[in-house]
Amino acid sequence: MKILIVEDETLLAESLKTLLEAKGYETDVVYDGKSGLEYAGLGIYDLVILDVMLPELDGFQVAKRLRAAKCGTPILMLTARSGLEDRIEGLDAGADYYLAKPFDSRELLACVNALLRRQGSQVDELTFGNTTLDLSSGTLICGKENIRLSAKEFEIIRLLFRNPARNLS
């Protein structure tokens, strides 16, 4: 599973990265809203952890733009803004869950697991036409034929399957 962390506080971002990688997740970290929007828009992430107060674009704007672009990747907003109006704005912008700082790492991991579980079969496999990519084994299946992909082949096919209506360079 691949998780994008969009957090401008370097120490917190690195702590999140360390915590998630210790649990077996692959992570990327960006430190501003504009980069977060660009990375999340690639369609290669299984989850986006998004701060609200970011330079360039705030988390609410990032979430709105991702949803407007039909990006279905789950978004976990992780922010110090814990008021009721902020939570409502975050959820209305497109977040799937809103977790206020400070938080317990066990609660964060429970939220991550719950959001990834909600994706159901999308987490285990991607399908395009009669071809299926098994995400757990890295196998490409077409009819009765299947092939185990290299890491690079897997990432390319996964990117293509997650963006079936887009031309990708």
Short mmCIF file of the C-alpha atoms (twelve columns), coordinates in Angstrom:
data_MODEL
# 
_entry.id   MODEL 
# 
loop_
_atom_site.group_PDB 
_atom_site.id 
_atom_site.type_symbol 
_atom_site.label_atom_id 
_atom_site.label_alt_id 
_atom_site.label_comp_id 
_atom_site.label_asym_id 
_atom_site.label_seq_id 
_atom_site.Cartn_x 
_atom_site.Cartn_y 
_atom_site.Cartn_z 
_atom_site.pdbx_PDB_model_num 
ATOM 1   C CA . MET A 1   0.000   0.000   0.000   1 
ATOM 2   C CA . LYS A 2   1.250   3.445   -0.926  1 
ATOM 3   C CA . ILE A 3   0.403   6.500   1.195   1 
ATOM 4   C CA . LEU A 4   0.993   10.166  0.403   1 
ATOM 5   C CA . ILE A 5   1.649   12.439  3.388   1 
ATOM 6   C CA . VAL A 6   1.007   16.143  2.760   1 
ATOM 7   C CA . GLU A 7   2.283   17.950  5.860   1 
ATOM 8   C CA . ASP A 8   4.311   21.170  6.149   1 
ATOM 9   C CA . GLU A 9   5.709   20.440  9.627   1 
ATOM 10  C CA . THR A 10  8.872   18.508  8.767   1 
ATOM 11  C CA . LEU A 11  9.236   16.753  12.126  1 
ATOM 12  C CA . LEU A 12  5.617   15.526  12.115  1 
ATOM 13  C CA . ALA A 13  5.828   14.474  8.456   1 
ATOM 14  C CA . GLU A 14  8.961   12.420  9.107   1 
ATOM 15  C CA . SER A 15  7.405   10.889  12.245  1 
ATOM 16  C CA . LEU A 16  4.328   9.853   10.253  1 
ATOM 17  C CA . LYS A 17  6.556   8.415   7.528   1 
ATOM 18  C CA . THR A 18  8.548   6.387   10.074  1 
ATOM 19  C CA . LEU A 19  5.398   5.127   11.824  1 
ATOM 20  C CA . LEU A 20  3.682   4.061   8.601   1 
ATOM 21  C CA . GLU A 21  6.773   2.464   7.082   1 
ATOM 22  C CA . ALA A 22  7.255   0.457   10.288  1 
ATOM 23  C CA . LYS A 23  3.774   -0.964  9.627   1 
ATOM 24  C CA . GLY A 24  4.731   -1.951  6.084   1 
ATOM 25  C CA . TYR A 25  3.320   0.978   4.113   1 
ATOM 26  C CA . GLU A 26  5.263   2.697   1.348   1 
ATOM 27  C CA . THR A 27  5.141   6.485   1.816   1 
ATOM 28  C CA . ASP A 28  5.944   9.681   0.001   1 
ATOM 29  C CA . VAL A 29  6.042   13.070  1.741   1 
ATOM 30  C CA . VAL A 30  5.416   16.530  0.294   1 
ATOM 31  C CA . TYR A 31  5.365   19.768  2.235   1 
ATOM 32  C CA . ASP A 32  2.896   22.085  0.467   1 
ATOM 33  C CA . GLY A 33  -0.608  21.962  -0.994  1 
ATOM 34  C CA . LYS A 34  0.414   22.486  -4.604  1 
ATOM 35  C CA . SER A 35  2.813   19.514  -4.542  1 
ATOM 36  C CA . GLY A 36  0.231   17.476  -2.643  1 
ATOM 37  C CA . LEU A 37  -2.350  18.108  -5.367  1 
ATOM 38  C CA . GLU A 38  0.122   17.150  -8.099  1 
ATOM 39  C CA . TYR A 39  1.264   13.954  -6.382  1 
ATOM 40  C CA . ALA A 40  -2.236  12.838  -5.343  1 
ATOM 41  C CA . GLY A 41  -3.483  13.504  -8.864  1 
ATOM 42  C CA . LEU A 42  -1.105  10.850  -10.213 1 
ATOM 43  C CA . GLY A 43  -3.519  8.175   -8.995  1 
ATOM 44  C CA . ILE A 44  -0.788  5.928   -7.578  1 
ATOM 45  C CA . TYR A 45  -1.686  6.294   -3.894  1 
ATOM 46  C CA . ASP A 46  -4.033  4.175   -1.825  1 
ATOM 47  C CA . LEU A 47  -4.492  6.939   0.777   1 
ATOM 48  C CA . VAL A 48  -3.679  10.627  1.205   1 
ATOM 49  C CA . ILE A 49  -2.976  12.024  4.675   1 
ATOM 50  C CA . LEU A 50  -3.602  15.739  4.299   1 
ATOM 51  C CA . ASP A 51  -2.914  18.647  6.645   1 
ATOM 52  C CA . VAL A 52  -5.249  21.657  6.364   1 
ATOM 53  C CA . MET A 53  -2.911  24.568  7.037   1 
ATOM 54  C CA . LEU A 54  -0.446  24.267  4.161   1 
ATOM 55  C CA . PRO A 55  1.523   26.762  2.090   1 
ATOM 56  C CA . GLU A 56  0.345   27.538  -1.473  1 
ATOM 57  C CA . LEU A 57  -2.993  25.626  -1.310  1 
ATOM 58  C CA . ASP A 58  -4.713  24.701  1.938   1 
ATOM 59  C CA . GLY A 59  -5.941  21.165  2.560   1 
ATOM 60  C CA . PHE A 60  -9.577  22.090  1.918   1 
ATOM 61  C CA . GLN A 61  -8.673  23.378  -1.564  1 
ATOM 62  C CA . VAL A 62  -6.564  20.305  -2.298  1 
ATOM 63  C CA . ALA A 63  -9.392  17.954  -1.302  1 
ATOM 64  C CA . LYS A 64  -11.966 19.903  -3.350  1 
ATOM 65  C CA . ARG A 65  -9.754  19.877  -6.448  1 
ATOM 66  C CA . LEU A 66  -9.009  16.181  -6.112  1 
ATOM 67  C CA . ARG A 67  -12.695 15.346  -5.838  1 
ATOM 68  C CA . ALA A 68  -13.552 17.673  -8.741  1 
ATOM 69  C CA . ALA A 69  -10.981 15.744  -10.808 1 
ATOM 70  C CA . LYS A 70  -12.795 12.495  -9.871  1 
ATOM 71  C CA . CYS A 71  -9.925  11.246  -7.726  1 
ATOM 72  C CA . GLY A 72  -11.446 8.598   -5.475  1 
ATOM 73  C CA . THR A 73  -8.391  8.058   -3.288  1 
ATOM 74  C CA . PRO A 74  -9.407  8.175   0.395   1 
ATOM 75  C CA . ILE A 75  -8.354  11.359  2.192   1 
ATOM 76  C CA . LEU A 76  -7.555  11.497  5.905   1 
ATOM 77  C CA . MET A 77  -7.376  15.107  7.065   1 
ATOM 78  C CA . LEU A 78  -4.951  15.483  9.924   1 
ATOM 79  C CA . THR A 79  -4.996  18.982  11.382  1 
ATOM 80  C CA . ALA A 80  -4.805  21.201  14.438  1 
ATOM 81  C CA . ARG A 81  -8.055  22.881  13.362  1 
ATOM 82  C CA . SER A 82  -10.482 20.867  15.468  1 
ATOM 83  C CA . GLY A 83  -13.575 23.066  15.598  1 
ATOM 84  C CA . LEU A 84  -16.932 21.776  14.434  1 
ATOM 85  C CA . GLU A 85  -17.038 24.147  11.448  1 
ATOM 86  C CA . ASP A 86  -13.545 23.065  10.380  1 
ATOM 87  C CA . ARG A 87  -14.494 19.369  10.557  1 
ATOM 88  C CA . ILE A 88  -17.650 20.020  8.546   1 
ATOM 89  C CA . GLU A 89  -15.711 22.026  5.950   1 
ATOM 90  C CA . GLY A 90  -13.114 19.253  5.656   1 
ATOM 91  C CA . LEU A 91  -15.675 16.504  5.194   1 
ATOM 92  C CA . ASP A 92  -17.669 18.626  2.743   1 
ATOM 93  C CA . ALA A 93  -14.458 19.327  0.784   1 
ATOM 94  C CA . GLY A 94  -14.036 15.588  0.229   1 
ATOM 95  C CA . ALA A 95  -12.191 14.157  3.208   1 
ATOM 96  C CA . ASP A 96  -13.220 10.659  4.246   1 
ATOM 97  C CA . TYR A 97  -12.117 11.187  7.844   1 
ATOM 98  C CA . TYR A 98  -11.010 14.165  9.921   1 
ATOM 99  C CA . LEU A 99  -8.534  13.587  12.753  1 
ATOM 100 C CA . ALA A 100 -7.509  16.474  15.009  1 
ATOM 101 C CA . LYS A 101 -3.993  17.053  16.346  1 
ATOM 102 C CA . PRO A 102 -2.725  16.046  18.798  1 
ATOM 103 C CA . PHE A 103 -3.639  12.426  18.104  1 
ATOM 104 C CA . ASP A 104 -2.594  9.030   19.390  1 
ATOM 105 C CA . SER A 105 -0.603  6.985   16.873  1 
ATOM 106 C CA . ARG A 106 -2.888  3.991   17.544  1 
ATOM 107 C CA . GLU A 107 -5.909  6.059   16.507  1 
ATOM 108 C CA . LEU A 108 -4.124  7.241   13.362  1 
ATOM 109 C CA . LEU A 109 -3.249  3.653   12.405  1 
ATOM 110 C CA . ALA A 110 -6.827  2.542   13.087  1 
ATOM 111 C CA . CYS A 111 -8.113  5.319   10.801  1 
ATOM 112 C CA . VAL A 112 -5.619  4.372   8.074   1 
ATOM 113 C CA . ASN A 113 -6.632  0.714   8.288   1 
ATOM 114 C CA . ALA A 114 -10.349 1.554   8.247   1 
ATOM 115 C CA . LEU A 115 -10.033 3.810   5.198   1 
ATOM 116 C CA . LEU A 116 -7.998  1.227   3.299   1 
ATOM 117 C CA . ARG A 117 -10.463 -1.513  4.252   1 
ATOM 118 C CA . ARG A 118 -13.398 0.521   2.894   1 
ATOM 119 C CA . GLN A 119 -11.955 0.304   -0.591  1 
ATOM 120 C CA . GLY A 120 -12.792 -3.414  -0.601  1 
ATOM 121 C CA . SER A 121 -11.721 -5.214  -3.742  1 
ATOM 122 C CA . GLN A 122 -10.099 -2.060  -5.113  1 
ATOM 123 C CA . VAL A 123 -7.332  -2.604  -2.599  1 
ATOM 124 C CA . ASP A 124 -6.714  -6.199  -3.721  1 
ATOM 125 C CA . GLU A 125 -7.115  -5.892  -7.492  1 
ATOM 126 C CA . LEU A 126 -7.637  -3.480  -10.345 1 
ATOM 127 C CA . THR A 127 -9.499  -4.472  -13.501 1 
ATOM 128 C CA . PHE A 128 -9.523  -3.061  -17.007 1 
ATOM 129 C CA . GLY A 129 -11.538 -4.960  -19.609 1 
ATOM 130 C CA . ASN A 130 -10.713 -8.648  -19.249 1 
ATOM 131 C CA . THR A 131 -7.356  -7.929  -17.594 1 
ATOM 132 C CA . THR A 132 -6.847  -7.882  -13.825 1 
ATOM 133 C CA . LEU A 133 -3.889  -6.706  -11.772 1 
ATOM 134 C CA . ASP A 134 -3.612  -8.537  -8.451  1 
ATOM 135 C CA . LEU A 135 -2.113  -5.950  -6.107  1 
ATOM 136 C CA . SER A 136 -1.171  -8.388  -3.374  1 
ATOM 137 C CA . SER A 137 0.893   -10.690 -5.606  1 
ATOM 138 C CA . GLY A 138 1.955   -8.322  -8.413  1 
ATOM 139 C CA . THR A 139 0.414   -10.638 -10.997 1 
ATOM 140 C CA . LEU A 140 -1.240  -9.532  -14.244 1 
ATOM 141 C CA . ILE A 141 -4.080  -11.852 -15.289 1 
ATOM 142 C CA . CYS A 142 -5.686  -11.895 -18.746 1 
ATOM 143 C CA . GLY A 143 -8.130  -14.731 -19.359 1 
ATOM 144 C CA . LYS A 144 -6.333  -17.966 -18.449 1 
ATOM 145 C CA . GLU A 145 -2.865  -16.411 -18.747 1 
ATOM 146 C CA . ASN A 146 -1.004  -14.690 -15.914 1 
ATOM 147 C CA . ILE A 147 2.425   -13.207 -15.442 1 
ATOM 148 C CA . ARG A 148 4.324   -12.044 -12.371 1 
ATOM 149 C CA . LEU A 149 5.484   -8.466  -12.940 1 
ATOM 150 C CA . SER A 150 8.717   -6.799  -11.902 1 
ATOM 151 C CA . ALA A 151 8.399   -3.884  -9.470  1 
ATOM 152 C CA . LYS A 152 8.722   -1.284  -12.240 1 
ATOM 153 C CA . GLU A 153 6.220   -3.119  -14.518 1 
ATOM 154 C CA . PHE A 154 3.808   -3.383  -11.599 1 
ATOM 155 C CA . GLU A 155 3.959   0.361   -10.842 1 
ATOM 156 C CA . ILE A 156 3.437   1.264   -14.514 1 
ATOM 157 C CA . ILE A 157 0.479   -1.086  -14.975 1 
ATOM 158 C CA . ARG A 158 -1.055  0.075   -11.685 1 
ATOM 159 C CA . LEU A 159 -0.750  3.703   -12.776 1 
ATOM 160 C CA . LEU A 160 -2.375  2.923   -16.140 1 
ATOM 161 C CA . PHE A 161 -5.213  0.920   -14.581 1 
ATOM 162 C CA . ARG A 162 -5.973  3.697   -12.085 1 
ATOM 163 C CA . ASN A 163 -6.172  6.269   -14.890 1 
ATOM 164 C CA . PRO A 164 -8.063  4.460   -17.668 1 
ATOM 165 C CA . ALA A 165 -9.511  7.620   -19.240 1 
ATOM 166 C CA . ARG A 166 -6.309  9.681   -19.211 1 
ATOM 167 C CA . ASN A 167 -3.318  9.848   -21.493 1 
ATOM 168 C CA . LEU A 168 -0.203  9.494   -19.383 1 
ATOM 169 C CA . SER A 169 3.333   10.369  -20.413 1 
# 
